[in-house]
Amino acid sequence: MILIGLEQDPEGQQIAARLLTHWTGQQLHNEGESANRIMQQWQEWFAAKYPEELPAVLPVEPADSRWKYQDLLAELQQQKKSTLDLKLGAQAYEKATCIKCHRFGKKGEEIGPDLTYVSRRFQQKEVLLSTLFPSHFVSEEYPTYTIVTADGKTFTGMMGAAGPDEIMLLTPEGKKQMIKKQEVEEIVPVKKSAMPDGLLNLLTKAEVIQLIRYLGTLPEGASDKYRHKLP
């Protein structure tokens, strides 16, 4: 709710603050304070109460980012009624290396979150946002770890299934790093997502739009009980 409030105009921020007060029982602001100051106080409260969590701040686009969220969102909304290019979307899914970590229907690995039903949980703008800024939307089910070995080497990524004597780590480059358990010195949780930034930089604007729209469909292999919900 703090992040939602930060995106609003002053009136919307006031509403968000009232909801936060209702839900938490905390009264953080005084009468007459500006909406921006009120939201800042909620950010400070969150940081103090949940020091291990990611800070409640809006994502900042890197200077070298090829695409801007607002530009892509505007294009996505403009193309809502245009023809969906499933072939281009599927090609973009592979080109952006999504397929190395994510299952979508019958395609892809099952190391990261399964995206088969992502369209039933999130709006397309939310999928776009989490793809552009992966570390702002880290699922508790798929944490990232840094493993330090006895010889001083470090590896970072998501841990997956392996043999009884090994740990498999999927690196941000999409590579499976096998590490002997007897060589592990330390395993440290990391707040940053294993999904690397800048994956959409690999795509053209048309490919980005069709990728997000492609993920908004139910692919081959999805349960038939959801088929009637397709637009």
LINTAUR-V536027 format. One record per run of one state. SS is the DSSP state (helix for helix, strand for strand, loop for the rest). FROM is the first residue (numbers start at 1). LEN is the number of residues. If there is no record, write none. Layout:
ss={SS,SS}
from={FROM,FROM}
len={LEN,LEN}
This chain:
ss={loop,helix,loop,helix,loop,helix,loop,helix,loop,helix,loop,helix,loop,strand,loop,strand,loop,helix,loop,helix,loop,helix,loop,helix,loop,strand,loop,strand,loop,strand,loop,strand,helix,strand,loop,helix,loop,helix,loop,helix,loop}
from={1,2,7,10,25,35,50,69,79,86,96,98,101,104,105,107,108,118,121,124,133,134,137,140,143,144,150,154,161,166,172,176,181,184,191,199,203,205,216,224,230}
len={1,5,3,15,10,15,19,10,7,10,2,3,3,1,2,1,10,3,3,9,1,3,3,3,1,6,4,7,5,6,4,5,3,7,8,4,2,11,8,6,2}
